[in-house]
Amino acid sequence: MTSVLQMESLVDELVLFWNQRMLEFVGPKPFDFSVWTNYLTMDVISKLAYGNEFGHLKTGQDINGIMEALQGGFDFRALINWAPAFKSILGSAPMRKLFPVPETSGFSAIRRVSFS
């Protein structure tokens, strides 16, 4: 319980910053609220897991395509759940060589942050 209480101040800090960013959008012009809640979620998770936020809230962008990679993975996971045999084929070494994952975006970017 004490570790959760220690993390609360980190989450509060990001929620307050998110609230400030939301005040920038006050007015008649519409904006996509769901994108900003996703930015908050990703920054909170990365702050708690890695000790530093990815920076989605600060930049107002999908840093290194992380969120796009997560969203794009849904189709793959649906296919694997539907036909588990595809996992061994698509995850095999020859397929990874044919379709390499860029080291500068998506899950590779997450891996870089976690080991830095």
C-alpha positions as a Markdown table, in Angstrom:
| # | Residue | x | y | z |
|---|---|---|---|---|
| 1 | Met | 0.0 | 0.0 | 0.0 |
| 2 | Thr | 2.8 | 2.4 | 0.7 |
| 3 | Ser | 4.3 | 2.0 | -2.8 |
| 4 | Val | 0.9 | 2.9 | -4.3 |
| 5 | Leu | 0.8 | 6.0 | -2.1 |
| 6 | Gln | 4.3 | 7.0 | -3.3 |
| 7 | Met | 3.1 | 6.7 | -6.9 |
| 8 | Glu | 0.1 | 8.9 | -6.3 |
| 9 | Ser | 2.1 | 12.1 | -6.4 |
| 10 | Leu | 3.6 | 11.1 | -9.8 |
| 11 | Val | 0.1 | 10.5 | -11.2 |
| 12 | Asp | -1.2 | 13.7 | -9.7 |
| 13 | Glu | 1.5 | 15.7 | -11.3 |
| 14 | Leu | 0.6 | 14.3 | -14.8 |
| 15 | Val | -3.1 | 14.7 | -14.2 |
| 16 | Leu | -2.6 | 18.4 | -13.3 |
| 17 | Phe | -0.4 | 18.9 | -16.4 |
| 18 | Trp | -3.1 | 17.2 | -18.5 |
| 19 | Asn | -5.7 | 19.5 | -17.0 |
| 20 | Gln | -3.6 | 22.5 | -18.0 |
| 21 | Arg | -3.4 | 21.2 | -21.6 |
| 22 | Met | -7.2 | 20.6 | -21.7 |
| 23 | Leu | -7.7 | 24.3 | -20.8 |
| 24 | Glu | -5.9 | 25.2 | -24.0 |
| 25 | Phe | -8.8 | 23.7 | -25.9 |
| 26 | Val | -11.6 | 25.7 | -24.1 |
| 27 | Gly | -13.7 | 27.3 | -26.8 |
| 28 | Pro | -16.0 | 26.6 | -29.7 |
| 29 | Lys | -13.5 | 24.6 | -31.8 |
| 30 | Pro | -13.9 | 20.8 | -31.3 |
| 31 | Phe | -11.0 | 18.5 | -30.4 |
| 32 | Asp | -10.6 | 14.8 | -30.0 |
| 33 | Phe | -10.8 | 14.2 | -26.2 |
| 34 | Ser | -10.0 | 10.5 | -26.5 |
| 35 | Val | -6.6 | 11.2 | -28.0 |
| 36 | Trp | -5.6 | 13.3 | -25.0 |
| 37 | Thr | -6.9 | 10.7 | -22.5 |
| 38 | Asn | -4.7 | 8.2 | -24.3 |
| 39 | Tyr | -1.8 | 10.5 | -24.1 |
| 40 | Leu | -2.4 | 10.8 | -20.4 |
| 41 | Thr | -2.7 | 7.1 | -20.0 |
| 42 | Met | 0.6 | 6.4 | -21.9 |
| 43 | Asp | 2.5 | 9.0 | -19.9 |
| 44 | Val | 1.2 | 7.8 | -16.6 |
| 45 | Ile | 2.1 | 4.2 | -17.4 |
| 46 | Ser | 5.6 | 5.1 | -18.7 |
| 47 | Lys | 6.2 | 7.3 | -15.6 |
| 48 | Leu | 5.3 | 4.5 | -13.2 |
| 49 | Ala | 7.0 | 1.7 | -15.1 |
| 50 | Tyr | 10.2 | 3.4 | -16.4 |
| 51 | Gly | 10.5 | 6.5 | -14.2 |
| 52 | Asn | 10.0 | 8.9 | -17.1 |
| 53 | Glu | 7.0 | 9.8 | -19.2 |
| 54 | Phe | 7.2 | 9.3 | -23.0 |
| 55 | Gly | 6.2 | 12.9 | -23.5 |
| 56 | His | 2.9 | 12.6 | -25.3 |
| 57 | Leu | 1.3 | 15.3 | -23.1 |
| 58 | Lys | 4.1 | 17.7 | -23.6 |
| 59 | Thr | 4.3 | 17.4 | -27.4 |
| 60 | Gly | 0.7 | 16.6 | -28.1 |
| 61 | Gln | 1.9 | 13.9 | -30.5 |
| 62 | Asp | 2.3 | 10.1 | -30.7 |
| 63 | Ile | 5.9 | 9.9 | -29.7 |
| 64 | Asn | 7.9 | 7.4 | -31.9 |
| 65 | Gly | 4.6 | 5.9 | -33.2 |
| 66 | Ile | 4.1 | 4.0 | -29.9 |
| 67 | Met | 0.3 | 4.4 | -29.8 |
| 68 | Glu | 0.0 | 3.7 | -33.5 |
| 69 | Ala | 2.0 | 0.5 | -33.0 |
| 70 | Leu | -0.2 | -0.6 | -30.1 |
| 71 | Gln | -3.3 | 0.1 | -32.2 |
| 72 | Gly | -1.9 | -1.7 | -35.2 |
| 73 | Gly | -1.2 | -4.7 | -33.1 |
| 74 | Phe | -4.9 | -5.3 | -32.5 |
| 75 | Asp | -5.4 | -6.9 | -35.9 |
| 76 | Phe | -2.5 | -9.2 | -35.4 |
| 77 | Arg | -3.7 | -10.3 | -32.0 |
| 78 | Ala | -7.2 | -10.9 | -33.4 |
| 79 | Leu | -5.8 | -13.1 | -36.1 |
| 80 | Ile | -3.7 | -15.0 | -33.5 |
| 81 | Asn | -6.7 | -15.5 | -31.3 |
| 82 | Trp | -8.7 | -16.8 | -34.2 |
| 83 | Ala | -6.0 | -19.1 | -35.6 |
| 84 | Pro | -3.2 | -19.7 | -33.1 |
| 85 | Ala | -1.2 | -21.7 | -35.6 |
| 86 | Phe | -0.4 | -18.4 | -37.4 |
| 87 | Lys | 1.6 | -17.3 | -34.4 |
| 88 | Ser | 4.4 | -19.8 | -35.0 |
| 89 | Ile | 4.5 | -19.0 | -38.7 |
| 90 | Leu | 4.4 | -15.2 | -38.4 |
| 91 | Gly | 6.7 | -15.1 | -35.4 |
| 92 | Ser | 9.3 | -17.4 | -37.0 |
| 93 | Ala | 12.9 | -16.2 | -37.6 |
| 94 | Pro | 12.5 | -16.1 | -41.4 |
| 95 | Met | 9.4 | -13.9 | -41.2 |
| 96 | Arg | 11.1 | -11.6 | -38.8 |
| 97 | Lys | 14.0 | -11.2 | -41.3 |
| 98 | Leu | 11.5 | -10.5 | -44.1 |
| 99 | Phe | 9.5 | -8.0 | -42.1 |
| 100 | Pro | 11.8 | -6.4 | -39.6 |
| 101 | Val | 10.5 | -4.0 | -37.0 |
| 102 | Pro | 12.0 | -0.5 | -37.3 |
| 103 | Glu | 14.2 | 0.3 | -34.3 |
| 104 | Thr | 13.0 | 3.9 | -34.1 |
| 105 | Ser | 9.3 | 3.5 | -33.6 |
| 106 | Gly | 6.6 | 1.5 | -31.8 |
| 107 | Phe | 7.6 | -1.3 | -29.6 |
| 108 | Ser | 11.3 | -0.8 | -30.3 |
| 109 | Ala | 11.0 | 2.7 | -28.9 |
| 110 | Ile | 9.3 | 1.3 | -25.8 |
| 111 | Arg | 12.1 | -1.2 | -25.4 |
| 112 | Arg | 14.7 | 1.6 | -25.7 |
| 113 | Val | 13.0 | 3.6 | -22.9 |
| 114 | Ser | 12.8 | 0.6 | -20.6 |
| 115 | Phe | 16.5 | -0.2 | -20.9 |
| 116 | Ser | 17.8 | 3.3 | -20.7 |
